[in-house]
Amino acid sequence: MTRRLLTTIGLALLTAGLLVLCPATAQADMEQDLQIWAPVTVEIQPHERWSAKLEGMVRWNQTLSNYNLTMLRPSVAFHWPNNDKISMEWRAGYMWAKYHEERFDEHRVYQETNTELPMGTTPLTLLYRMRNELRWFEAAGVGSPILRNRQLLGVAFPIKPTWTGIVYDEFHTNLIHNKFSQGAYNQNRVFIGVQKNWRPNAKRVGMETTLGYMLIHSNRRGPRNDGLNHAIVIKCDVTVQ
């Protein structure tokens, strides 16, 4: 009963997030852009309970013509004992990002929990991530740091033995905002893609790649119109045990 209830709540919240995004996409005056997001992660897990991860990412915007962002995100994680019912981890880390076009740096410290819950007898897996991050910027006139909460809900489903489909919605809310941010609602992201496991039987080194499309609505402050970005996501994950 508990698993069925959590599954129902998760799917309801995911649907609600998509419904929130739909009216925003209907606005005709939004600034739209085509981008590429290319993250790469390497995670080392010397112990079954602990791991360390380094993520790097680059982005191109302005219809793929401009190299706009460089990002590094190191973190450490504690993994709760896994069983057939649920998989959980707690992660904390730091992020540095360089916005080349705007010519300023951003720093974040964050903590998050990641949960994967099989949906009963179905082949679906519920994905949930809750992240709180404190953001501050090396830019004139920005003001105090921003505290942002991010809620990700999605589902993963097998396509073939080494292929998995992924759909999720991630809603960003500013709990504390400043002159740089716009009210409580900050951003909403919807992603659909596929993931390939290249080494499903590997005992020490594993590798997965993800290819997908992300629709990002951004609530912008001041006279600028809201943003609606279309991102091609190409991701590579390497794990070492």
Secondary structure, DSSP 8 states (H G I E B T S, - for coil): -HHHHHHHHHHHHHHHHHHHHHHHHT-TT-EEEEEEEEEEEEEEEEETTEEEEEEEEEEEETTTTEEEEEEEEEEEEEE----SS-EEEEEEEEEEEEETTTTEEEEEEEEEEEEEEE-TTSS-EEEEEEEEEEEEEESTT--S-EEEEEEEEEEEEEEETTEEEEEEEEEEEEEE--TTS-SSEEEEEEEEEEEEES-TT-SSEEEEEEEEEEEEEE---TTS--EEEEEEEEEEEEEE-
